[in-house]
């Protein structure tokens, strides 16, 4: 939990008008399906670039 404090504070600074029930990530995306697709693309890009898409031990594909 301690490691989450600094990133959370940066998000709060980035969106100072956010209220308690607003989304923490990508709050400007009203369509949450679109926001989920953005996260999915970002997640899939990283393992692809780092050759971590396949779990070496289980030989299964990592997915979001």
Long-range contacts (C-beta under 8 A, 24 or more apart in sequence): 39-64, 40-64
